[in-house]
Structures are given as C-alpha cells and as structure tokens.
Amino acid sequence: MHKDFQKIVKIIIKIYVFYGFLCLLHEKKIINIDNIINESSYQKDFNFSQYKAYYKVLVIFYPDNYTNKICDSNPYNKINLNYLLIEKQVKLAKNHGIFGFGVVYNWIDYIYNGDLIYSVFSCLNELNFPFFIILIFDLNYDNQKQNSLIQNNIYNKTQSTLLLKTIINYFKSSIYIKYKGKPILGIYNSSSIKSLYIRDIRQYEKKYNITNSFIISIEEGTSNTTDEVDCEIEFLSHKKFYKSDIYLKYFYNFYYYSLIKNENNIVKPILNFFIINGCKPEKFYIIFKKYLNLAINVNVEFILFNAWNNYLDKFYLQPNDEFGFSYLNYFSKAIFNLNYEFINDLSSLNDNCKIAVQVHLFYDDLIEYIINKTNNIPTKFDLYISITSNQIYSHLEKYINKYSNCSHYQILIVENRGRDVLPFLNQMKSLLNNYKYICHMHSKKTKQNPELGFLWRNYLFNNLLGNVQIVREILNDFENNEKIGFIYPESFYKIIYHLPILLTDTKKWMNFLFDKLFPNYQIGYLSNFPAGNMFWAKVKAIHQIFEYNFTEYFPNEEDQIENTIMHAIERIWLYLVKINGFYYKIIFKQF
C-alpha cells in the first residue's frame, strides 16, 4: 500500500513538472514601454568647418586624462601615443568651432614628466591650434606625492624658475593665446603654493623685462588672491549639485563658463553661468545660445568653457558611447548661430507621395481650421477625411479643392461609432502600405468640458501641425533617425493628473487587443501614451492594428469617457512601436 502511494506521488510530480514545462513553452513575453528616444539621442558627427564663429570660445582641456590611460614604461611610446590622441581631439575641436584650448597641468607634472608636457604643446603647435596654459596647484590632485614635495621643501625657486622658463617659451609662440597683447596664464585652485607662485611669476617677468602675463585665477569657490591676479573666474564643483539620487538620475552633464570683458582697464568676468545639461541637448542649446547673444551685446572677447574632457567632475563636451556627438553638435549650432535642427533636404518625400494624413471630422465648424493646419506640411501629402454626415460632404469637397495643398484626397462617410479610432482604422486599412508616414488628427471637442477641449485640441494641432518649421522638424527626425517610429506631444498639462486612472481602467481592453494581435506577448506596467490620440508615425511601426478587423467590438456612441476598445487602442500605439523594434519621441514645440 505504501509503495502504491509512492508511485501515485511520483506520477503526480511528473504531471506537474510536465505541465510546468508546457507553461514555460507558452509563457508570454512581457512588453514594457521603455523605448523612448529623447532629444539627446545618439547623433553622428556633423561637419561645421564651413561656418565662421563670431566668438572666440576657449575650452579647458585635460591632457592628463589621456596620458594616465597609457600604461607603458617607455616614455617615448607615451609621447607618441599621446600625440596621436590629442591630435584627434584638436581636429575635432577645430571642426566644432572651438578657437583654442586652455591646457591644464598640475605643476608636479612638470617636475616628474616635463618632456611629456613639452610633447603635448609641440603637438598643438604643429596643428596650428591656439592654446594657453592652466596650472593646477591642488592638494587633492595627488595627496601622497604632493604632500611629500611640500614637506621636503621641493617646491622652491629653482623648480619655479625652470617651469617659468618653459612657460615663457610658450608665450613666444605665435599661436599662444593673448588678451590685449598679454599671454594668458591660468592658475587653477587656491593654495598657499599658488600665492607664492604668482609672486614668482611677477618677479621673474620684472627681472627679465618680459611682458607681464595676463593671469586668470580659476577657482572652485571664492578666491583669496584677487589682488594678485588680473581676472578671477569661479567654476563650481559638481559635488555641490550631487546632493541626491535625483541629480544622479536626471542630470547627465554639467557645463560652466564665463564671459571675459575689459572695462575701464579692469578685466573681469562679467557673468558666470552654470548650465545643468540634462536629457535634452535642445534645452542646453537654447540656454547656451541665449548667453552667447548676451556676449555679443556686451562685446565680449573670449568665452571660457569648462570643459572638453573633465570626466571627474562630469564637465565634458567630448562625445561618448551613449549620446554620440549630440551635445557637441548642439554646442556648435549655438556658436555658429544655426537652428538647433539641421534642415535636411526633404525632396525625396516629393518624388512620390509618402505621407498620408487621416482626419476624422466630426465637427464641421472646424473644416477651415484643419485644412489650414494640414497645409503646413512642406512636402507632398495625401489627405483622407472621415465624416459622419452626408450634409457636409459637398461643402468639404469644395473647400479642399479650393484651399488644400494635398496631392490627392478621399472623403469617407462613416457611422458615428468608435469616435476617431474606428474611422481611422477602416479608412486606412487597405491604403496604409502605400505610405511611409501617417499623421492622424481629429476635430476634438470635449463635451464635458468645452474649454478644456478647445485648449487641448489647439495644443495637439500646434505641436504636430502648428507651422511649416514644426512639421519639417518632425519629418527630419524621422528621416535622420531610422529608429524613430512614433512622435507625439507631451501630455497636455490639464490632464496629467488623470493619466494613471485612465490607464488602469483600460488595461483589460489592451490585453484583449494583445490576445488578438500578439498572443505570445502580454502588457507589462502601464506607461506613456498619446493622450488625445493625435500623432505622427512610421507605417512600419504600427501596421498590425490595421490588419485585424475589430469593428464588431466597438460600442455604439453613448458619450463613454473610458473603458472601451477605442480608448485601449489610443493607449496601445507605443506597444506596437516597441514590438516592431522602433522608438518613440515626445515633443514639445508650442503651447
């Protein structure tokens, strides 16, 4: 009896194991919306060599960040490899409108590796790229080595004189940067050594009857050497801003720079700007360009920008693997006073019509408004309009023929069912594959709150079809980045607080759609969606929803606010985009 029981138990276990195995085979893949692509998307390097900058932009450069990465006991190998690395960076900087580098060295580097310093400046000379020297006197640079030097009194007049002689040789170079005829010498960070060294510089210049250098004190915080220098600039440390995980999560990079001006023979930085460069280079561009325009108004000679490659403090313009050349490109666009979007030639979209615009026109008083907005499309487009009344057909047709810029149009009379969604699906079902891009709009009015409906509709139309420039930028996004499959505006501010509830109430219908379209997938956490159901999309990114006939599941119109299949389709677009291997972009062009 006991043995029989054991056999039964073993059989049951095998059944459960087999069932579990079958479940694994049929386990659905969870889809989450994590495929957003923002304005800091990866960009290739653009060529700015044909433009001329109004400003002389100087960028702080750290050669140490290259030499420290070179692990080779042979100093000559270090020099040669360092030359190649810096040569590449200099060429890139010149192409992006940078006038010259402020090259940073700790004074200890000269004592230990003077040849390497010389090789770097020789490299810059051969490339005919302006530079000036910035010396660091920083106890935190290498505590053990520097403290040892201080304790043993190695910093002395001899070492100071040797370094000064080398620097003076650089001053004589035709490409060494000068301000009002004086060679610029930067001194970075305050210390007791710094004050001593500045006095040594002045004494040396006086003794050998050399033109006084223009000393810029670059500080992390308030300086105590204002009487000993010609100009003082404050660069705040990133540590002052890394106070919480919020900053670490949302702020990618920092930039800080000063505008230097000579006024009544007193040279001073007229403004210090700290720029937090978050996830949108466009925002960085707008701020930077605003300050550059200010520089024009006050006749600034130099702009000192921190930095090209200060990785420790996260101050760097240099491209990286995540964002490519995005930030550097926007930096250059601001310098050369270019639009933040490159306006590419969209003529290929005119070769044969690749754009379809589908509009559900329920409210006929918006005919003129909608036709005028679609006329902002700067390329060929075909117009498809669905209406629910025979009475407006003739008037609409006449208006399109007289005023619309469309290449072709079709007017389809539909029943008042499924809001804008069902007419959109049914009208474009057999036509969608003829196009590359689709724009969907509708004559939105909110019966429960007419004022909200008016503001919301205008907001969506203005962001998607507001003017020629806006539409051109959207099409450029699509044409320049094959990853982008869907573009829609940020959620209107008056409905943001309602979005979580709207998503939760519709999830069962979203799962129903997935069971029909993608039985091997299921929806994960609920996320973004184009609230208002107006957008631009690549056809390949959303095509599946048009290939299934959902008509029978659409309810009769009863002024439903939520929890219907049409609301679910509005929330499912981005899941289609994700499954099809594309990314979506949220824009904000106009209020």
C-alpha positions, 0 to 999 in steps of 0.5 A: 500500500505504501509503495502504491502511494509512492508511485501515485506521488511520483506520477503526480510530480511528473504531471506537474513538472510536465505541465510546468514545462508546457507553461514555460513553452507558452509563457508570454513575453512581457512588453514594457514601454521603455523605448523612448528616444529623447532629444539627446539621442545618439547623433553622428558627427556633423561637419561645421568647418564651413561656418565662421564663429563670431566668438572666440570660445576657449575650452579647458582641456585635460591632457592628463586624462589621456596620458594616465590611460597609457600604461607603458614604461617607455616614455617615448611610446607615451609621447607618441601615443599621446600625440596621436590622441590629442591630435584627434581631439584638436581636429575635432575641436577645430571642426566644432568651432572651438578657437583654442584650448586652455591646457591644464597641468598640475605643476608636479607634472612638470617636475616628474614628466616635463618632456611629456608636457613639452610633447603635448604643446609641440603637438598643438603647435604643429596643428596650428591650434591656439592654446594657453596654459592652466596650472593646477596647484591642488592638494587633492590632485595627488595627496601622497606625492604632493604632500611629500614635495611640500614637506621636503621643501621641493617646491622652491625657486629653482623648480619655479624658475625652470617651469617659468622658463618653459612657460615663457617659451610658450608665450613666444609662440605665435599661436599662444593665446593673448588678451590685449597683447598679454599671454594668458596664464591660468592658475587653477585652485587656491593654495598657499603654493599658488600665492607664492607662485604668482609672486614668482611669476611677477618677479621673474617677468620684472627681472627679465623685462618680459611682458607681464602675463595676463593671469586668470585665477580659476577657482572652485569657490571664492578666491583669496588672491584677487589682488594678485591676479588680473581676472578671477573666474569661479567654476563650481564643483559638481559635488555641490549639485550631487546632493541626491539620487535625483541629480544622479538620475536626471542630470547627465552633464554639467557645463560652466563658463564665463564671459571675459570683458575689459572695462575701464582697464579692469578685466573681469568676468562679467557673468558666470553661468552654470548650465545643468545639461540634462536629457535634452541637448535642445534645452542646453542649446537654447540656454547656451545660445541665449548667453552667447547673444548676451556676449555679443551685446556686451562685446565680449572677447573670449568665452571660457568653457569648462570643459572638453574632457573633465570626466571627474567632475562630469564637465565634458563636451567630448562625445561618448558611447551613449549620446554620440556627438549630440551635445557637441553638435548642439554646442556648435549650432549655438556658436555658429548661430544655426537652428538647433535642427539641421534642415535636411533636404526633404525632396525625396518625400516629393518624388512620390507621395509618402505621407498620408494624413487621416482626419476624422471630422466630426465637427464641421465648424472646424473644416477651415481650421484643419485644412489650414493646419494640414497645409503646413506640411512642406512636402507632398501629402495625401489627405483622407477625411472621415465624416459622419454626415452626408450634409457636409460632404459637398461643402468639404469637397469644395473647400479642399479643392479650393484651399488644400495643398494635398496631392490627392484626397478621399472623403469617407462617410462613416457611422458615428461609432468608435469616435476617431479610432474606428474611422481611422482604422477602416479608412486606412486599412487597405491604403496604409502600405502605400505610405511611409508616414501617417499623421492622424488628427481629429476635430476634438471637442470635449463635451464635458468640458468645452474649454478644456477641449478647445485648449487641448485640441489647439495644443495637439494641432500646434505641436504636430501641425502648428507651422511649416518649421514644426512639421519639417522638424518632425519629418527630419527626425524621422528621416535622420533617425531610422529608429524613430517610429512614433512622435507625439506631444507631451501630455497636455498639462490639464490632464496629467493628473488623470493619466494613471486612472485612465490607464488602469481602467483600460488595461483589460481592453489592451490585453484583449487587443494583445490576445488578438494581435500578439498572443505570445506577448502580454502588457507589462506596467502601464506607461506613456501614451498619446493622450488625445490620440493625435500623432505622427508615425512610421507605417512600419511601426504600427501596421498590425492594428490595421490588419485585424478587423475589430469593428464588431467590438466597438460600442455604439456612441453613448458619450463613454469617457473610458473603458472601451476598445477605442480608448485601449487602442489610443493607449496601445500605439507605443506597444506596437512601436516597441514590438516592431523594434522602433522608438518613440519621441515626445515633443514639445514645440508650442503651447 
